[in-house]
Amino acid sequence: MELLEELSNAKLKKPPANGKVAFLRNIDQIKAALDQGYTAVDVWRVMHDRGEVKVKYNQFALYVRRFIRETKQ
Protein backbone atom coordinates (compact mmCIF):
# COMPACT_ATOMS: atom_id res chain seq x y z
CA MET A 1 0.00 0.00 0.00
CA GLU A 2 2.85 2.40 0.56
CA LEU A 3 3.62 2.57 -3.14
CA LEU A 4 0.03 3.39 -4.09
CA GLU A 5 -0.21 6.07 -1.42
CA GLU A 6 3.07 7.61 -2.54
CA LEU A 7 2.01 7.57 -6.19
CA SER A 8 -1.31 9.15 -5.29
CA ASN A 9 0.41 11.90 -3.31
CA ALA A 10 2.92 12.52 -6.10
CA LYS A 11 0.10 12.89 -8.61
CA LEU A 12 -1.59 15.52 -6.44
CA LYS A 13 1.63 17.55 -6.22
CA LYS A 14 1.98 17.74 -10.00
CA PRO A 15 1.25 21.27 -11.22
CA PRO A 16 -1.71 21.67 -13.56
CA ALA A 17 -0.95 21.78 -17.26
CA ASN A 18 -0.91 25.28 -18.65
CA GLY A 19 0.20 24.72 -22.23
CA LYS A 20 -3.09 25.84 -23.73
CA VAL A 21 -3.16 28.93 -21.53
CA ALA A 22 0.34 29.91 -22.64
CA PHE A 23 -0.57 29.30 -26.28
CA LEU A 24 -3.74 31.37 -26.08
CA ARG A 25 -1.90 34.15 -24.23
CA ASN A 26 0.45 34.43 -27.22
CA ILE A 27 -2.01 33.62 -30.00
CA ASP A 28 -1.85 37.06 -31.62
CA GLN A 29 1.94 36.86 -31.93
CA ILE A 30 1.71 33.30 -33.24
CA LYS A 31 -0.89 34.28 -35.85
CA ALA A 32 1.23 37.23 -36.96
CA ALA A 33 4.33 35.06 -37.34
CA LEU A 34 2.43 32.43 -39.33
CA ASP A 35 0.90 35.14 -41.55
CA GLN A 36 4.42 36.42 -42.23
CA GLY A 37 5.35 33.00 -43.59
CA TYR A 38 7.16 31.44 -40.65
CA THR A 39 6.45 27.79 -40.08
CA ALA A 40 4.76 26.49 -36.96
CA VAL A 41 7.89 24.56 -36.02
CA ASP A 42 10.01 27.73 -36.24
CA VAL A 43 7.55 29.63 -34.06
CA TRP A 44 7.40 26.78 -31.56
CA ARG A 45 11.18 26.43 -31.45
CA VAL A 46 11.75 30.11 -30.60
CA MET A 47 8.92 30.24 -28.06
CA HIS A 48 9.99 26.94 -26.49
CA ASP A 49 13.62 28.06 -26.22
CA ARG A 50 12.48 31.28 -24.53
CA GLY A 51 10.32 29.28 -22.12
CA GLU A 52 7.07 30.88 -23.25
CA VAL A 53 5.54 27.59 -24.41
CA LYS A 54 6.51 24.41 -22.60
CA VAL A 55 4.44 21.92 -24.59
CA LYS A 56 5.99 19.57 -27.12
CA TYR A 57 5.75 20.46 -30.79
CA ASN A 58 2.98 17.97 -31.58
CA GLN A 59 0.72 19.60 -28.98
CA PHE A 60 1.66 23.08 -30.25
CA ALA A 61 0.76 22.00 -33.80
CA LEU A 62 -2.58 20.70 -32.55
CA TYR A 63 -3.30 24.10 -30.98
CA VAL A 64 -2.35 25.83 -34.23
CA ARG A 65 -4.78 23.65 -36.17
CA ARG A 66 -7.55 24.00 -33.61
CA PHE A 67 -7.33 27.68 -32.71
CA ILE A 68 -5.83 29.29 -35.82
CA ARG A 69 -6.29 27.18 -38.94
CA GLU A 70 -9.86 26.01 -38.27
CA THR A 71 -11.09 29.49 -37.35
CA LYS A 72 -9.93 30.84 -40.72
CA GLN A 73 -12.14 28.38 -42.62
HELIX and SHEET records of a PDB file:
HELIX    1   1 GLU A    2  LYS A   13  1                                  12    
HELIX    2   2 GLY A   19  ARG A   25  1                                   7    
HELIX    3   3 ILE A   27  ASP A   35  1                                   9    
HELIX    4   4 ALA A   40  ASP A   49  1                                  10    
HELIX    5   5 TYR A   57  VAL A   64  1                                   8    
HELIX    6   6 ARG A   65  ARG A   69  3                                   5    
HELIX    7   7 GLU A   70  LYS A   72  1                                   3    
END                                                                             
